[in-house]
Amino acid sequence: MANLGPGRPRLEQRRRRGTTPRAEILDAAAELFTTKGYANTSTRAVADAVGIRQASLYHHFAAKDDILDALLAETVAGPVELAHKLHAEPEDATTKLYALALFDVRQLRGARWNLGALYLLPELRTERFVAFRRRRDELREHYERLAAESCTAAGQSDDARILPFRLVETVIAIRSDEGSAGEEAERVIPDAIVRIVGHHGAMDTVRAAADAVLDRLSD
Amino acid sequence: MANLGPGRPRLEQRRRRGTTPRAEILDAAAELFTTKGYANTSTRAVADAVGIRQASLYHHFAAKDDILDALLAETVAGPVELAHKLHAEPEDATTKLYALALFDVRQLRGARWNLGALYLLPELRTERFVAFRRRRDELREHYERLAAESCTAAGQSDDARILPFRLVETVIAIRSDEGSAGEEAERVIPDAIVRIVGHHGAMDTVRAAADAVLDRLSD
């Protein structure tokens, strides 16, 4: 152990930067869950990575699945909030769909850890994660409603309504395979989505309208 | 233990149907890896699920990662083989892309276990799985080449060439979230892919041509 100098030795030598102990725990857990695996990570390993004692960690999270639940909730909170706000806006469904997809691709590619990779864990199918699954289903339904409305407006069948949500989440697989998703994903994925829902007009017009509504709502 | 009747007791009471012990081990491991998790499954648990002794399992696979590697290899073998065969065929790139996507969606949705859910495991980024990653990259490159050729033929930028492979693999996320992927995925996903690469012609023509080449190659 390093020489801690005179006085009472620090029992907790924090190792991570973060604004609060809770944020430090979440960041350390996110790194370990995504790089070592959820099942392979103990709460002890998370506490060690933060530089706190396990007892201190339990002050914030009673169990490992509570940490996972908090991390997963963060991945859908932003897009769900945006989808709610968009609902009250006057733009057409295709513009809203583009805006939601753009916002979501941005946060999925920009997040410090690729937490969406945890969506496929068998653990998530248990009762413990029913609240998270409902929240993500809610987001999925926002995408499907906007996509179905866009298809109808374009005069085509709405069979493809399930795909925009799925296409956005391919950012997770791209990050997992390639280490990161390039910035072009923020244009290529939303563009592909509006093509799938049958939009044949100029893409620049949709992009500009989506940017405008996102700017307005972020004020 | 059940009464095994007269004579020498059977030390191995097989519990799974399968044509060979190796196939039984792979099927049991696939179930456990996808329902309990890879890290949560021991080779002992796999042997128990098959109804053989651990020593018998080691006769076929030296370690747990060898079982995973064999299972993963199966998920890409079929589409890689098809992509090679398509390369020598006279059809245009869009028809070949449709055929490859249709074949791949079919096998991803029809496979007994949703093994693609294991693609996001951190364990797969290790040296042990470099051969599998290369094989999957090879499949991805076939998709990207066909997609780029289709974009060029349609007179548009080939930025979207990365998306068809990703869209096909969304079958994995759909199965994970919903338990299964509906049969409509076999039409909706390939249709969306050819729209993304800029095809504006009749979809029925592409579908019929893709079906014809798949029929011919499956003989």
Interface residues (C-beta under 8 A of the other chain):
Chain A: T34 T35 K36 G37 Y38 A39 N40 A117 Y119 L120 L121 P122 E123 D159 A160 I162 L163 R166 L167 E169 T170 I172 A173 I174 S176 D177 E184 R187 V188 I189 D191 A192 R195 I196
Chain B: T34 T35 K36 G37 Y38 A39 N40 A117 Y119 L120 L121 P122 E123 D159 A160 I162 L163 R166 L167 E169 T170 I172 A173 I174 S176 D177 E184 R187 V188 I189 D191 A192 R195 I196
